[in-house]
């Protein structure tokens, strides 16, 4: 419906409320002026969670899982029987869910059937497994499975593009869309999407709207898309801007927490794992033979304080018990903690500021690369940390520890790559860092680059110069002590997801792939399996932290004293490390000492202000107090008062004469 028309109808609706014509918004009246409220409930990116439990850490997760979501669903259905329930994808992967892939119906799909979901839009991670697995579970889902922008070779769609659900005479059309990048992300396993092509979401949304013309009263998007597009394709924001016919778009994929409006279209995304249940109340009024949308009210109902539904817990207890048992299988021994300070500033295990693992080489990433090079028989390896808190603690090495340091079910590939293209790949990865500027006391991360797209390399030595712009940062690149040659071909180990990146950017071809663990090691084809196999068979069941420090960040000029002043404010909670808008990327803006001073965020603690009487030197008999201004340096202040910087430093007991701060009070000679 046109945005301005919606506003006009809303005014009429509110007037009717005032004069008492609307008593029950749920009940529809056939005559003119009848009202009805349709409630749409949505989940997304549940990633294998039925119980509120993370099996990678074998710990409770207070805001996760279908069981908690079901409690809220029952509440909403009791309030409004016109509720429609949708899921926006990435449902059957992660959190040990692959333990159940051989079952006729995956427990996540069985859960959605139990909870009576009306719609399931598949996500990109639904393609992580054999195509037959996906097809089997699509068939097993009791209602509509959607994705408008997936086509078969004969030009027909792989699954339905939309469905129309009628509630109290109101026709609700629901359109499903998915990111078009599955061929990139699953490049090493093309059989997962064999015979399928993926089109741009916006183009497909416009096509479906034309197909739906005159068939609906309410138009809803069930999108496995974030607000912003990726790799040049369109996102939900583009759809809202170009397709105002939508009343509300339920989003996914980005793991973001969103509730906003663009171009008159409501956008809502309920985070990930079951952090909340997204809800849209769509109020309509009867106008002749048609229903007019009066208003759309959206909210995310959080699950943290919600009790899990006991029926779901009982039905799927077998899933929980098997997952816990598997997570605690001992596969080796860890002789010593791998990372002593996971959080760079606080040192804590829980990352609240900046992850150490993204600033320097660590033994966890070196272990992963060591395993990859061993099985791919490569000279070089690259790997990303999917969990910033990844660590291995002294004691039993369990399967859950492997899942903790390697979150995804990736497989391993070995590729031949030229030195020239290796450098291009490394520069691409190094764009993860923001460029250093004077006054910075932290290294920060580009909010446009997800942490899982930052790879750290082994088998070579190199520096990352973040004083340089992106594309010109890799310095001193050596292999076996010699410069990497542009024309020479090297063997590189990467996971299947990153292989897609290399293929898309034409840094390698399919013919360059010389090793595929998925095909060559059916019993242990995933990198998590290879880590276990390596520890058991090649390390005699024992692993110790080893770090070769083969790379480092350069191009910074941190003042350690200023840095520590800022860090202390961070530790106390007075200064926060900025995050991306959606909260998924940590540390997106460097803390800059000069800026913090200008903003008066460092306070009086920035200087050793002496309250007691300061003994005067024999040369200075009369003094006054001078307040330091932004941009002041000690020698300039000394000139103003006909003295020297050294005398001022001695007079004020300054340990570091270069370290003075805006607002600091200095004792100076009287003029």
C-alpha positions as CSV (number, residue, x, y, z in Angstrom):
1,X,0.0,0.0,0.0
2,X,1.2,3.5,-0.7
3,X,2.9,5.1,2.3
4,X,0.7,8.2,2.3
5,X,-2.5,6.2,1.8
6,X,-1.5,4.2,4.9
7,X,-1.2,7.4,6.9
8,X,-4.7,8.6,5.8
9,X,-6.2,5.3,6.7
10,X,-4.4,5.3,10.0
11,X,-6.1,8.7,10.9
12,X,-9.5,7.2,10.1
13,X,-8.8,4.2,12.2
14,X,-7.7,6.2,15.2
15,X,-10.9,8.3,15.0
16,X,-13.0,5.2,15.0
17,X,-11.1,4.0,18.1
18,X,-11.9,7.3,19.8
19,X,-15.6,7.1,19.2
20,X,-15.7,3.5,20.3
21,X,-16.4,1.7,17.1
22,X,-13.5,-0.7,17.6
23,X,-13.9,-3.0,20.6
24,X,-12.1,-6.1,19.5
25,X,-9.3,-5.7,16.9
26,X,-9.0,-9.5,16.4
27,X,-12.6,-10.0,15.2
28,X,-13.3,-9.1,11.6
29,X,-16.6,-7.7,10.6
30,X,-17.8,-8.3,7.0
31,X,-19.4,-4.8,6.7
32,X,-17.6,-1.6,5.8
33,X,-15.5,-0.4,8.7
34,X,-14.8,-3.8,10.2
35,X,-11.4,-4.2,11.8
36,X,-8.9,-7.1,12.1
37,X,-5.4,-7.5,13.4
38,X,-3.1,-10.1,11.8
39,X,0.0,-11.0,13.9
40,X,3.1,-12.2,12.1
41,X,5.7,-14.0,14.3
42,X,9.2,-14.6,13.1
43,X,12.4,-16.4,13.9
44,X,15.7,-16.6,12.1
45,X,19.3,-18.0,12.4
46,X,18.4,-20.4,15.1
47,X,21.4,-22.5,14.0
48,X,20.6,-25.9,15.5
49,X,19.3,-24.7,18.9
50,X,16.3,-26.4,20.4
51,X,17.3,-26.4,24.1
52,X,18.8,-23.1,25.4
53,X,22.3,-24.8,25.4
54,X,25.5,-24.1,23.5
55,X,27.2,-27.5,22.9
56,X,30.5,-26.0,21.8
57,X,31.0,-24.9,25.4
58,X,28.5,-27.3,27.0
59,X,26.8,-24.4,28.8
60,X,23.4,-22.9,29.2
61,X,22.5,-20.1,26.8
62,X,19.9,-17.8,28.4
63,X,18.5,-16.3,25.2
64,X,18.6,-19.2,22.7
65,X,16.6,-22.0,21.3
66,X,13.2,-23.1,20.0
67,X,12.0,-24.1,23.5
68,X,12.1,-20.5,24.7
69,X,10.6,-19.2,21.5
70,X,7.7,-21.6,21.8
71,X,6.7,-20.2,25.2
72,X,6.3,-16.8,23.5
73,X,4.5,-18.2,20.5
74,X,1.9,-19.8,22.8
75,X,1.4,-16.5,24.5
76,X,0.9,-14.7,21.2
77,X,-1.4,-17.3,19.8
78,X,-3.6,-17.1,22.9
79,X,-3.8,-13.3,22.4
80,X,-4.5,-13.6,18.6
81,X,-5.5,-16.8,16.8
82,X,-4.8,-14.9,13.6
83,X,-1.1,-15.4,14.2
84,X,1.2,-16.6,11.3
85,X,4.6,-18.1,12.2
86,X,7.6,-17.9,9.9
87,X,11.3,-18.8,10.0
88,X,13.8,-17.0,7.9
89,X,16.5,-19.7,7.6
90,X,19.9,-21.0,8.7
91,X,18.0,-23.4,10.9
92,X,19.5,-26.9,10.5
93,X,23.2,-26.1,10.8
94,X,25.6,-25.5,13.8
95,X,25.5,-26.4,17.5
96,X,26.1,-30.2,16.8
97,X,23.0,-30.3,14.6
98,X,24.9,-32.3,12.0
99,X,24.9,-35.3,14.5
100,X,21.3,-35.9,13.3
101,X,21.7,-35.3,9.5
102,X,21.1,-39.0,8.7
103,X,17.6,-39.0,10.3
104,X,14.6,-39.1,7.9
105,X,13.5,-35.7,9.4
106,X,16.1,-33.4,11.0
107,X,15.1,-32.5,14.6
108,X,15.1,-28.8,13.7
109,X,12.5,-29.4,11.0
110,X,10.6,-31.7,13.4
111,X,10.7,-28.9,15.9
112,X,9.2,-26.4,13.4
113,X,6.5,-29.0,12.6
114,X,5.7,-29.4,16.3
115,X,5.5,-25.7,16.8
116,X,3.3,-25.4,13.7
117,X,5.3,-23.1,11.6
118,X,3.5,-21.8,8.6
119,X,6.5,-20.8,6.5
120,X,10.2,-21.7,6.3
121,X,12.5,-19.6,4.1
122,X,15.7,-21.6,3.6
123,X,19.0,-19.9,4.4
124,X,22.5,-20.2,2.8
125,X,23.6,-22.6,5.5
126,X,20.9,-25.1,4.5
127,X,23.2,-25.7,1.5
128,X,26.2,-26.8,3.7
129,X,25.2,-30.4,3.3
130,X,24.2,-32.8,0.5
131,X,21.5,-31.6,-1.7
132,X,19.5,-34.8,-0.9
133,X,19.6,-33.8,2.8
134,X,18.0,-30.4,2.0
135,X,15.4,-31.9,-0.4
136,X,14.5,-34.5,2.1
137,X,13.9,-31.9,4.8
138,X,12.0,-29.5,2.5
139,X,9.7,-32.4,1.8
140,X,9.4,-33.2,5.5
141,X,8.3,-29.6,6.5
142,X,4.6,-29.6,7.0
143,X,3.8,-26.3,5.4
144,X,5.4,-23.9,2.8
145,X,9.1,-23.7,2.1
146,X,10.0,-20.5,0.2
147,X,12.8,-18.9,-1.8
148,X,11.8,-16.9,-4.9
149,X,15.2,-16.5,-6.3
150,X,16.4,-20.1,-6.8
151,X,15.8,-21.6,-10.3
152,X,16.3,-25.0,-11.8
153,X,17.9,-25.6,-15.1
154,X,14.5,-25.8,-16.9
155,X,13.7,-22.2,-15.7
156,X,11.2,-23.2,-13.1
157,X,11.8,-22.3,-9.4
158,X,13.4,-24.8,-7.1
159,X,10.7,-24.2,-4.4
160,X,7.7,-21.9,-4.1
161,X,8.4,-18.1,-4.3
162,X,5.5,-17.2,-2.1
163,X,2.5,-18.4,-0.3
164,X,-0.9,-16.8,0.5
165,X,-2.4,-17.5,3.8
166,X,-6.0,-16.3,4.6
167,X,-7.0,-15.3,8.1
168,X,-10.5,-13.9,8.8
169,X,-10.9,-13.1,5.2
170,X,-7.6,-11.2,4.9
171,X,-5.2,-12.6,2.3
172,X,-1.6,-12.4,3.5
173,X,1.1,-13.0,0.9
174,X,4.5,-14.0,2.2
175,X,7.5,-13.9,-0.1
176,X,10.8,-15.7,0.6
177,X,14.3,-14.6,-0.6
178,X,17.8,-15.8,0.0
179,X,21.3,-14.4,-0.7
180,X,22.5,-15.3,-4.2
181,X,26.0,-16.2,-3.2
182,X,25.6,-19.9,-2.5
183,X,27.7,-20.9,-5.5
184,X,30.5,-18.8,-4.0
185,X,30.2,-20.1,-0.5
186,X,29.8,-23.7,-1.6
187,X,32.2,-23.5,-4.5
188,X,34.2,-26.6,-3.3
189,X,31.0,-28.7,-3.1
190,X,29.0,-27.7,-6.2
191,X,26.9,-30.9,-5.8
192,X,25.2,-29.1,-2.8
193,X,23.5,-26.8,-5.3
194,X,23.7,-28.9,-8.5
195,X,21.4,-27.6,-11.2
196,X,20.4,-24.5,-9.4
197,X,21.0,-20.8,-10.1
198,X,20.4,-17.9,-7.8
199,X,19.2,-14.4,-8.8
200,X,19.4,-11.0,-7.3
201,X,16.9,-10.5,-4.4
202,X,15.6,-7.1,-5.5
203,X,15.0,-8.1,-9.1
204,X,13.1,-11.2,-7.9
205,X,11.1,-9.2,-5.3
206,X,9.9,-6.9,-8.1
207,X,9.0,-9.9,-10.3
208,X,7.0,-11.6,-7.5
209,X,5.1,-8.4,-6.7
210,X,4.0,-8.3,-10.3
211,X,3.0,-12.0,-10.1
212,X,1.0,-11.3,-6.9
213,X,-0.9,-8.2,-8.2
214,X,-4.5,-8.3,-7.0
215,X,-4.1,-11.5,-5.0
216,X,-3.3,-10.1,-1.5
217,X,-4.3,-7.6,1.2
218,X,-1.1,-7.8,3.2
219,X,2.4,-8.3,1.7
220,X,5.1,-9.7,4.0
221,X,8.8,-10.5,3.2
222,X,10.3,-13.6,4.9
223,X,13.9,-12.8,3.9
224,X,17.1,-14.6,4.7
225,X,18.8,-11.3,4.0
226,X,20.4,-8.6,6.1
227,X,19.6,-4.9,5.9
228,X,22.6,-4.3,3.7
229,X,23.5,-6.4,0.6
230,X,26.8,-8.3,0.2
231,X,29.3,-8.5,-2.6
232,X,27.4,-6.2,-4.9
233,X,24.0,-7.8,-4.5
234,X,21.0,-6.1,-2.9
235,X,19.8,-6.3,0.7
236,X,16.5,-5.7,2.6
237,X,17.1,-1.9,2.6
238,X,17.1,-1.9,-1.2
239,X,13.9,-3.9,-1.3
240,X,12.2,-1.5,1.1
241,X,13.3,1.5,-0.9
242,X,12.2,0.1,-4.3
243,X,9.2,-2.0,-3.2
244,X,7.0,0.0,-0.9
245,X,4.2,-2.5,-1.6
246,X,5.7,-4.5,1.3
247,X,4.0,-3.9,4.7
248,X,6.8,-5.5,6.7
249,X,10.1,-7.3,6.0
250,X,11.3,-10.0,8.4
251,X,15.1,-10.2,8.0
252,X,17.8,-12.8,8.8
253,X,21.3,-13.8,7.8
254,X,23.1,-10.7,9.4
255,X,22.4,-11.9,13.0
256,X,21.4,-8.3,13.7
257,X,18.8,-6.8,16.1
258,X,16.7,-4.4,14.0
259,X,13.4,-2.7,14.4
260,X,13.0,0.3,12.1
261,X,11.2,1.7,9.1
262,X,12.4,2.6,5.6
263,X,10.2,4.2,3.0
264,X,7.1,3.3,4.9
265,X,8.1,-0.4,5.2
266,X,8.8,-1.9,8.6
267,X,12.0,-3.9,8.9
268,X,12.5,-6.3,11.8
269,X,15.3,-8.8,12.6
270,X,15.4,-10.8,15.9
271,X,19.1,-11.4,16.2
272,X,20.3,-15.0,16.1
273,X,20.0,-18.3,18.0
274,X,16.6,-17.3,19.4
275,X,17.5,-14.0,21.1
276,X,14.0,-12.8,20.5
277,X,10.7,-13.5,18.7
278,X,10.0,-10.9,16.0
279,X,6.4,-9.7,16.0
280,X,4.4,-7.5,13.7
281,X,0.8,-6.6,14.5
282,X,-0.8,-5.6,11.2
283,X,-4.1,-3.6,11.7
284,X,-6.6,-3.5,8.9
285,X,-10.0,-2.0,8.2
286,X,-12.6,-3.1,5.7
287,X,-13.2,-0.7,2.8
288,X,-15.8,-2.0,0.5
289,X,-14.6,-5.3,-0.9
290,X,-11.0,-4.8,0.2
291,X,-9.0,-4.6,3.3
292,X,-6.8,-1.6,3.9
293,X,-3.6,-1.8,6.1
294,X,-4.0,0.9,8.8
295,X,-0.8,0.4,10.7
296,X,2.0,-2.0,11.3
297,X,3.5,-2.2,14.8
298,X,6.7,-4.2,15.3
299,X,8.7,-5.4,18.2
300,X,11.3,-8.0,19.2
301,X,10.2,-10.0,22.2
302,X,13.4,-11.1,24.0
303,X,13.7,-14.6,25.5
304,X,16.3,-14.1,28.2
305,X,13.9,-14.1,31.1
306,X,11.5,-16.6,29.5
307,X,11.1,-20.2,30.7
308,X,11.5,-22.9,28.0
309,X,8.4,-24.8,26.9
310,X,8.4,-28.1,28.7
311,X,6.7,-29.9,25.8
312,X,9.5,-29.0,23.5
313,X,12.1,-30.0,26.1
314,X,10.4,-33.4,26.6
315,X,10.0,-34.2,22.9
316,X,13.6,-33.3,22.0
317,X,15.4,-34.5,25.1
318,X,17.1,-37.1,23.0
319,X,18.7,-34.4,20.9
320,X,20.0,-32.6,24.0
321,X,21.3,-35.8,25.6
322,X,23.2,-37.0,22.5
323,X,24.6,-33.6,21.9
324,X,25.9,-33.2,25.4
325,X,27.4,-36.7,25.4
326,X,29.1,-36.1,22.1
327,X,30.4,-32.7,23.2
328,X,32.2,-34.3,26.2
329,X,34.0,-37.1,24.4
330,X,37.7,-36.8,25.3
331,X,39.9,-36.8,22.2
332,X,43.2,-35.8,23.9
333,X,45.0,-33.8,26.5
334,X,46.0,-30.1,26.6
335,X,49.2,-29.5,28.5
336,X,48.9,-25.7,29.0
337,X,46.4,-22.9,28.3
338,X,46.9,-21.7,24.7
339,X,46.1,-18.0,25.1
340,X,46.8,-16.3,28.4
341,X,45.0,-13.1,27.7
342,X,42.0,-13.6,25.4
343,X,40.8,-10.1,25.9
344,X,43.6,-7.7,24.9
345,X,42.8,-5.0,27.4
346,X,41.2,-6.8,30.4
347,X,42.9,-10.2,30.0
348,X,39.6,-11.9,30.7
349,X,38.3,-15.1,28.9
350,X,35.2,-13.3,27.9
351,X,35.8,-10.8,25.2
352,X,34.4,-7.4,26.1
353,X,36.9,-5.1,24.5
354,X,39.4,-6.2,21.8
355,X,40.2,-9.9,21.0
356,X,43.9,-10.6,21.3
357,X,43.6,-13.2,18.6
358,X,42.9,-10.5,16.0
359,X,45.9,-8.4,16.9
360,X,48.7,-11.0,17.0
361,X,49.6,-14.5,16.1
362,X,48.3,-17.1,18.6
363,X,48.8,-20.7,19.3
364,X,45.1,-21.5,18.5
365,X,45.3,-20.2,14.9
366,X,48.7,-21.8,14.5
367,X,47.2,-25.2,15.5
368,X,44.5,-24.9,12.9
369,X,46.9,-23.9,10.2
370,X,49.3,-26.7,11.2
371,X,46.5,-29.2,10.8
372,X,45.5,-27.8,7.4
373,X,49.1,-27.8,6.1
374,X,49.6,-31.3,7.2
375,X,46.6,-32.9,5.5
376,X,46.7,-30.6,2.4
377,X,50.5,-31.1,2.1
378,X,50.9,-27.4,1.5
379,X,53.6,-24.9,2.1
380,X,51.2,-22.2,3.2
381,X,47.9,-22.2,5.1
382,X,45.3,-19.5,6.0
383,X,42.5,-19.6,8.6
384,X,40.2,-17.3,10.4
385,X,38.9,-17.5,14.0
386,X,35.2,-17.7,13.9
387,X,34.9,-17.3,17.7
388,X,37.0,-14.4,19.0
389,X,37.1,-16.1,22.4
390,X,38.7,-19.2,21.0
391,X,41.0,-20.8,23.4
392,X,42.1,-24.2,24.7
393,X,42.5,-24.7,28.5
394,X,44.8,-27.1,30.2
395,X,43.1,-30.5,30.8
396,X,41.0,-32.8,28.8
397,X,40.7,-32.0,25.1
398,X,37.1,-32.6,24.3
399,X,35.0,-32.5,21.1
400,X,33.3,-29.4,22.4
401,X,36.7,-27.7,22.5
402,X,37.2,-28.4,18.9
403,X,33.8,-26.9,18.1
404,X,34.7,-23.9,20.2
405,X,37.9,-23.1,18.2
406,X,36.4,-24.1,14.9
407,X,32.7,-23.2,14.8
408,X,31.7,-24.2,11.3
409,X,31.5,-27.5,9.4
410,X,34.0,-26.5,6.8
411,X,36.0,-28.9,4.7
412,X,39.7,-28.5,3.6
413,X,41.0,-27.7,0.2
414,X,44.5,-27.5,-1.2
415,X,45.0,-25.1,-4.1
416,X,47.9,-24.0,-6.4
417,X,48.2,-20.2,-6.3
418,X,50.7,-17.8,-7.8
419,X,52.8,-15.5,-5.6
420,X,51.1,-12.6,-7.3
421,X,47.6,-13.8,-6.4
422,X,48.7,-14.8,-2.9
423,X,49.6,-11.2,-2.3
424,X,46.3,-10.0,-3.6
425,X,44.5,-12.4,-1.3
426,X,46.6,-11.3,1.7
427,X,45.8,-7.6,0.9
428,X,42.1,-8.5,0.7
429,X,42.3,-10.0,4.1
430,X,44.3,-7.2,5.6
431,X,41.6,-4.7,4.7
432,X,40.1,-6.0,8.0
433,X,42.0,-3.3,9.8
434,X,41.2,0.4,9.9
435,X,44.1,2.7,9.0
436,X,46.1,4.0,11.9
437,X,46.1,7.8,12.6
438,X,48.1,9.9,15.0
439,X,46.8,9.7,18.5
440,X,45.3,6.2,18.2
441,X,45.9,4.0,21.2
442,X,44.2,0.9,19.7
443,X,44.1,-1.1,16.5
444,X,40.5,-1.2,15.2
445,X,38.6,-3.3,12.7
446,X,36.8,-2.3,9.5
447,X,33.0,-2.6,10.2
448,X,32.5,-3.6,6.6
449,X,34.6,-6.8,7.1
450,X,33.3,-9.6,9.3
451,X,35.8,-11.3,11.5
452,X,35.3,-14.6,9.7
453,X,36.7,-12.9,6.6
454,X,40.0,-12.1,8.2
455,X,42.5,-14.8,7.6
456,X,45.9,-15.3,9.3
457,X,48.6,-17.1,7.4
458,X,51.2,-19.7,8.3
459,X,54.2,-21.0,6.4
460,X,55.3,-17.5,5.5
461,X,56.4,-14.4,7.4
462,X,54.9,-11.0,6.8
463,X,54.0,-7.6,8.3
464,X,50.7,-5.7,8.0
465,X,51.4,-2.0,7.8
466,X,48.2,-0.3,8.9
467,X,49.6,3.1,8.4
468,X,49.0,2.4,4.7
469,X,45.7,2.3,3.0
470,X,43.9,-1.0,2.2
471,X,45.6,-2.8,-0.7
472,X,49.2,-1.7,0.2
473,X,49.7,-3.2,3.6
474,X,51.5,-6.5,3.2
475,X,55.3,-5.9,3.8
476,X,58.4,-8.1,4.1
477,X,56.6,-11.2,2.7
478,X,59.0,-14.1,2.8
479,X,58.8,-17.9,2.5
480,X,61.7,-19.9,3.9
481,X,63.5,-16.7,4.3
482,X,63.2,-15.7,0.6
483,X,60.8,-13.2,-1.1
484,X,57.6,-14.7,-2.4
485,X,57.9,-14.6,-6.2
486,X,55.0,-13.3,-8.3
487,X,55.3,-16.0,-11.0
488,X,56.0,-18.9,-8.8
489,X,53.2,-21.3,-7.9
490,X,52.7,-22.2,-4.2
491,X,50.5,-24.8,-2.4
492,X,48.0,-23.2,-0.1
493,X,45.5,-24.8,2.3
494,X,42.1,-23.1,2.7
495,X,38.7,-24.1,3.9
496,X,35.9,-24.6,1.3
497,X,34.2,-21.3,2.2
498,X,37.4,-19.3,1.4
499,X,38.0,-21.3,-1.7
500,X,34.8,-19.7,-2.9
501,X,36.3,-16.3,-2.3
502,X,39.5,-17.2,-4.3
503,X,37.4,-18.5,-7.2
504,X,35.1,-15.5,-7.3
505,X,38.1,-13.1,-7.3
506,X,39.8,-15.3,-9.9
507,X,42.9,-15.8,-7.8
508,X,42.6,-19.5,-8.5
509,X,40.5,-21.7,-10.8
510,X,38.8,-25.0,-10.2
511,X,41.7,-26.7,-12.0
512,X,44.0,-25.3,-9.3
513,X,42.3,-27.4,-6.6
514,X,44.6,-30.4,-5.9
515,X,43.1,-31.6,-2.6
516,X,39.5,-31.9,-1.2
517,X,39.1,-33.5,2.2
518,X,35.4,-33.9,1.6
519,X,36.1,-36.3,-1.3
520,X,39.3,-37.9,-0.1
521,X,38.5,-38.5,3.6
522,X,34.8,-39.3,3.9
523,X,35.1,-40.5,7.5
524,X,36.9,-37.3,8.6
525,X,36.4,-34.7,5.9
526,X,35.6,-31.7,8.0
527,X,38.3,-29.6,9.5
528,X,37.0,-30.2,13.0
529,X,37.4,-34.0,12.3
530,X,40.9,-33.4,10.9
531,X,41.9,-31.5,14.1
532,X,40.8,-34.5,16.2
533,X,42.5,-37.0,13.9
534,X,45.7,-35.0,13.9
535,X,45.9,-34.7,17.7
536,X,45.2,-38.4,18.1
537,X,47.4,-39.8,15.4
538,X,50.2,-37.3,14.9
539,X,50.5,-35.8,18.4
540,X,49.9,-38.9,20.5
541,X,46.8,-37.4,22.0
542,X,48.7,-34.4,23.5
543,X,48.9,-30.8,22.4
544,X,50.8,-27.9,23.7
545,X,50.6,-24.2,22.8
546,X,53.1,-23.3,20.0
547,X,53.2,-19.9,18.3
548,X,55.8,-18.9,15.7
549,X,54.9,-15.2,15.6
550,X,55.3,-15.2,11.9
551,X,53.3,-12.1,11.4
552,X,52.8,-8.8,13.1
553,X,51.1,-5.4,12.8
554,X,53.3,-2.4,12.1
555,X,52.8,1.2,11.2
556,X,51.6,2.3,14.6
557,X,53.2,4.7,17.1
558,X,51.5,4.1,20.3
559,X,52.4,6.2,23.4
560,X,52.4,3.5,26.1
561,X,51.6,5.9,28.9
562,X,48.7,7.5,27.1
563,X,47.5,4.0,26.0
564,X,47.5,2.8,29.6
565,X,45.5,5.9,30.8
566,X,42.8,5.1,28.2
567,X,42.9,1.3,28.9
568,X,42.2,2.0,32.6
569,X,39.1,3.9,31.6
570,X,38.0,1.0,29.5
571,X,38.6,-1.5,32.3
572,X,36.5,0.7,34.7
573,X,33.7,0.9,32.1
574,X,34.0,4.7,31.7
575,X,34.9,4.3,28.1
576,X,33.4,1.8,25.8
577,X,35.0,0.2,22.7
578,X,32.7,1.0,19.8
579,X,30.9,-1.8,17.9
580,X,29.2,-1.9,14.6
581,X,25.6,-0.8,14.3
582,X,24.3,-4.4,14.3
583,X,26.7,-5.4,17.2
584,X,28.3,-8.2,15.2
585,X,31.7,-6.5,14.7
586,X,33.7,-5.4,17.8
587,X,36.1,-2.5,18.0
588,X,35.2,-0.7,14.8
589,X,36.7,2.7,15.7
590,X,40.1,3.2,17.2
591,X,40.2,4.9,20.6
592,X,42.2,8.1,20.0
593,X,43.8,9.8,22.9
594,X,43.6,13.4,21.5
595,X,40.0,13.0,20.6
596,X,39.1,11.6,24.1
597,X,40.9,14.6,25.7
598,X,39.0,17.0,23.4
599,X,35.8,15.3,24.4
600,X,36.7,15.6,28.2
601,X,36.4,11.8,28.5
602,X,39.7,11.3,30.4
603,X,38.9,13.7,33.2
604,X,41.3,14.6,36.0
605,X,42.9,11.2,36.0
606,X,44.9,12.1,32.9
607,X,47.5,14.0,34.9
608,X,49.3,13.6,38.2
609,X,47.8,16.9,39.6
610,X,49.5,17.7,42.9
611,X,47.2,19.1,45.5
612,X,49.9,19.6,48.1
613,X,52.3,22.5,48.2
614,X,55.1,22.2,45.5
615,X,58.5,23.2,46.7
616,X,59.9,26.1,44.6
617,X,63.3,26.0,43.0
618,X,65.8,28.8,44.0
619,X,65.3,30.4,40.6
620,X,61.5,30.6,40.9
621,X,60.2,32.5,43.9
622,X,56.7,33.3,42.7
623,X,54.4,30.9,40.9
624,X,50.9,30.7,39.5
625,X,48.7,27.9,38.1
626,X,48.2,27.4,34.4
627,X,45.5,25.1,32.9
628,X,46.7,23.2,29.9
629,X,44.7,23.7,26.7
630,X,44.2,21.4,23.8
631,X,47.2,21.5,21.5
632,X,49.6,22.7,24.2
633,X,53.1,21.3,24.5
634,X,55.4,21.9,27.4
635,X,58.1,23.9,25.6
636,X,55.5,26.3,24.2
637,X,54.1,26.9,27.7
638,X,57.6,27.4,29.0
639,X,58.1,30.2,26.4
640,X,55.0,32.0,27.6
641,X,56.4,32.2,31.1
642,X,60.1,32.9,30.2
643,X,61.4,29.6,31.4
644,X,62.5,26.2,30.0
645,X,60.5,23.0,29.5
646,X,63.0,21.2,31.8
647,X,62.4,23.6,34.7
648,X,58.6,23.2,34.3
649,X,59.0,19.5,34.3
650,X,61.1,19.6,37.5
651,X,58.7,22.1,39.1
652,X,55.7,19.9,38.5
653,X,57.4,16.5,39.0
654,X,56.6,15.4,35.5
655,X,58.1,12.0,34.8
656,X,57.4,12.4,31.1
657,X,57.6,16.0,29.8
658,X,55.8,14.9,26.6
659,X,52.8,13.7,28.5
660,X,50.6,16.6,29.4
661,X,46.9,16.8,29.1
662,X,44.1,19.2,28.3
663,X,42.7,20.4,31.6
664,X,45.8,19.6,33.6
665,X,47.0,22.2,36.0
666,X,50.7,23.2,36.0
667,X,52.6,25.3,38.4
668,X,54.4,28.0,36.4
669,X,56.4,31.1,37.2
670,X,54.5,34.3,37.6
671,X,55.2,36.9,34.9
